[in-house]
């Protein structure tokens, strides 16, 4: 019975996250396709911020409306930790794509003490690092957003990290730890 309940939880989590992850991935990958275009960089910067705002609202909606139902049905620590791991990975990778798209659009959006002039994969790694550091609110300062668009993206990611933390703390008393 317990195994089928666990399987049901992960199936339900997968179904709920799949739509959000698909939308986030499509938006994120589309950035890199059109960010290199030679058109109005202000318009594209605003478009990246607008799409990131849409994505942020979608992730918040997923977190508070849809996945709250899953937590109500399952109070197990493993389920809650899985939920938050998925949310954190989704947030970090989606903002990585946002930051990278802004950099591709105009390298002047960031000031960096590291080398961002490498290959696509090296740049992507640097922005994964930047997103992880931003999410954790450490902020070493080796990559700094200079443009308004970059600063807005950082504020959105910090806002999401705060919401995930508050959501986790608010539900801590509903977690059931098995002593097996």
C-alpha positions as CSV (number, residue, x, y, z in Angstrom):
1,X,0.0,0.0,0.0
2,X,2.8,2.4,0.9
3,X,4.7,1.7,-2.3
4,X,1.6,2.5,-4.4
5,X,1.1,5.7,-2.5
6,X,4.7,6.7,-3.1
7,X,4.4,5.8,-6.8
8,X,1.2,7.8,-7.0
9,X,2.8,10.8,-5.5
10,X,5.7,10.8,-7.9
11,X,3.4,10.3,-10.9
12,X,1.3,13.2,-9.7
13,X,4.3,15.4,-9.2
14,X,5.7,14.5,-12.6
15,X,2.4,15.3,-14.3
16,X,2.1,18.7,-12.5
17,X,5.7,19.7,-13.1
18,X,5.9,18.4,-16.7
19,X,3.7,21.2,-18.1
20,X,5.6,23.9,-16.2
21,X,9.0,22.5,-17.0
22,X,8.0,22.2,-20.7
23,X,6.9,25.8,-20.9
24,X,10.0,27.0,-19.0
25,X,12.3,24.9,-21.2
26,X,10.7,26.1,-24.5
27,X,10.9,29.7,-23.4
28,X,14.5,29.3,-22.2
29,X,15.7,27.6,-25.3
30,X,13.9,30.1,-27.5
31,X,15.9,32.9,-25.9
32,X,19.2,31.6,-27.2
33,X,17.7,31.2,-30.7
34,X,16.6,34.8,-31.1
35,X,18.8,36.6,-28.6
36,X,21.6,36.7,-31.2
37,X,19.4,38.5,-33.7
38,X,20.5,42.0,-34.8
39,X,17.3,43.9,-33.9
40,X,16.3,46.3,-31.2
41,X,18.2,45.1,-28.1
42,X,16.0,47.2,-25.8
43,X,12.9,45.5,-27.2
44,X,14.5,42.0,-26.8
45,X,15.7,42.8,-23.3
46,X,12.2,43.8,-22.3
47,X,10.8,40.7,-24.0
48,X,13.2,38.5,-22.0
49,X,12.1,40.2,-18.8
50,X,8.4,40.0,-19.7
51,X,8.7,36.3,-20.5
52,X,10.7,35.7,-17.3
53,X,8.0,37.5,-15.4
54,X,5.4,35.2,-17.0
55,X,7.5,32.2,-16.1
56,X,7.9,33.4,-12.5
57,X,4.2,33.8,-12.1
58,X,3.7,30.4,-13.6
59,X,6.2,28.8,-11.2
60,X,4.6,30.6,-8.2
61,X,1.2,29.4,-9.4
62,X,2.5,25.8,-9.7
63,X,4.1,26.0,-6.3
64,X,1.2,27.5,-4.3
65,X,-1.9,26.2,-6.1
66,X,-1.1,23.0,-7.8
67,X,1.6,21.4,-5.6
68,X,0.0,22.4,-2.3
69,X,-2.6,19.8,-3.1
70,X,0.1,17.1,-3.3
71,X,1.6,18.1,0.0
72,X,-1.9,18.0,1.5
73,X,-2.2,14.4,0.4
74,X,1.3,13.3,1.4
75,X,3.1,14.5,4.5
76,X,6.2,12.5,4.0
77,X,9.6,14.2,4.3
78,X,10.9,12.5,1.1
79,X,8.0,13.8,-0.9
80,X,8.4,17.4,0.3
81,X,12.2,17.3,-0.3
82,X,11.6,16.0,-3.8
83,X,9.1,18.7,-4.4
84,X,11.5,21.4,-3.3
85,X,14.4,19.9,-5.2
86,X,12.4,20.0,-8.4
87,X,11.4,23.6,-7.8
88,X,14.9,24.7,-7.1
89,X,16.4,23.0,-10.1
90,X,13.6,24.5,-12.3
91,X,14.2,28.0,-11.0
92,X,18.0,27.8,-11.3
93,X,18.1,26.5,-14.8
94,X,15.3,28.8,-16.1
95,X,17.1,31.9,-14.8
96,X,20.4,30.6,-16.1
97,X,18.8,30.7,-19.6
98,X,17.5,34.2,-18.9
99,X,20.9,35.5,-17.8
100,X,22.6,33.8,-20.7
101,X,20.2,35.3,-23.2
102,X,20.8,38.8,-21.9
103,X,24.5,38.2,-22.2
104,X,24.2,36.9,-25.8
105,X,22.0,39.9,-26.6
106,X,24.5,42.3,-25.2
107,X,27.6,41.4,-23.2
108,X,27.5,44.9,-21.6
109,X,24.5,43.7,-19.5
110,X,27.0,42.2,-17.1
111,X,30.3,43.1,-15.4
112,X,32.4,40.1,-14.7
113,X,35.7,39.2,-13.2
114,X,35.6,35.8,-14.9
115,X,35.9,34.9,-18.6
116,X,32.6,34.9,-20.3
117,X,34.0,35.0,-23.8
118,X,34.4,31.2,-24.0
119,X,32.2,28.7,-25.8
120,X,28.4,28.5,-25.4
121,X,28.9,25.7,-22.8
122,X,31.4,27.7,-20.8
123,X,29.1,30.7,-20.8
124,X,26.2,28.5,-19.8
125,X,28.2,27.0,-16.9
126,X,29.1,30.5,-15.7
127,X,25.5,31.5,-15.7
128,X,24.4,28.3,-13.9
129,X,27.0,29.3,-11.3
130,X,25.6,32.9,-11.2
131,X,22.0,31.6,-10.9
132,X,22.9,29.2,-8.1
133,X,24.8,31.9,-6.2
134,X,21.9,34.4,-6.7
135,X,19.3,31.8,-5.6
136,X,21.2,31.1,-2.5
137,X,21.6,34.8,-1.8
138,X,25.4,34.5,-1.5
139,X,26.4,37.0,-4.2
140,X,30.1,36.8,-4.5
141,X,30.2,39.7,-7.0
142,X,32.3,38.0,-9.7
143,X,29.3,38.4,-12.1
144,X,27.2,41.5,-11.6
145,X,24.2,42.6,-13.7
146,X,24.6,46.2,-14.9
147,X,21.5,46.7,-17.0
148,X,18.0,47.3,-15.6
149,X,16.9,44.0,-17.3
150,X,19.6,42.0,-15.6
151,X,18.8,43.5,-12.2
152,X,15.1,42.8,-12.6
153,X,15.9,39.2,-13.5
154,X,18.0,38.9,-10.3
155,X,15.3,40.4,-8.3
156,X,12.8,37.9,-9.7
157,X,15.0,35.0,-8.9
158,X,15.6,36.2,-5.3
159,X,11.9,36.7,-4.9
160,X,11.3,33.1,-6.0
161,X,14.0,31.7,-3.7
162,X,12.4,33.6,-0.8
163,X,9.0,32.2,-1.7
164,X,10.3,28.7,-1.9
165,X,12.0,29.1,1.5
166,X,8.9,30.6,3.1
167,X,6.7,28.0,1.6
168,X,8.9,25.3,3.0
169,X,9.1,26.8,6.5
170,X,5.3,27.3,6.5
171,X,4.7,23.6,5.8
172,X,7.4,22.2,8.1
173,X,4.9,21.2,10.7
174,X,2.9,19.1,8.1
175,X,5.9,16.9,7.3
176,X,5.8,13.3,8.6
177,X,9.1,11.6,9.2
178,X,9.0,7.8,9.0
179,X,11.2,5.9,11.5
180,X,11.8,3.0,9.2
